[in-house]
């Protein structure tokens, strides 16, 4: 598995799903984990605006951040992926999301009206992601949750098209590759 690469495009329409989509070419020899280490997770969190540019994770906390971030990402992928495929989310995935959201809330401060959650330490990254996953899984867009059909992708996204016709995570990548494959097979077809 490749360790370092550019951060993936945000195509999901949801923070939790964009986090789940930080593995590219899933299940292929080209599989790339864009958040393979603590520095990559921190860079992604800064790009997403979860933490300010000066935020740092102490070296001793990076291993726990990686472990928890990967657990949360896998749980979001499993729970949302199951819904996208029309099945029930696995209980262990839901429990992981719940537990990380609860842990982050237990140490957070609530201020203002409407209440703002102020997370601490690495939960400044993981807390908003766990709560975004809970919001997604409790929200009204579950029927619009889809998974890219490309065999080497399976990124998740919310289809917000008026008629629910979005098929690909990104038409410029997976959609374009599928069109090219169809075109080649049409040209190779002796009946064509």
Buried (B, 14 or more C-beta within 10 A) or exposed (E): EEEEEEBBBBBBBBBBBBBBBBBBBBEEEEEBBBBBBBEBBBBBBBEBEBBEEEEEBEEEEBEBBBEBBBBBBBBBBBBBBBBBEEEEBBEEBBEBBBBBBEBBBEEBEEEEEEEEBBBEBBBBBBBBBBBBBBBBBEEEEBEBBBBBEBEBBBBBBBBEEEEEEBBBBBEEBBBEBBEEEEEEEEEEEEEE
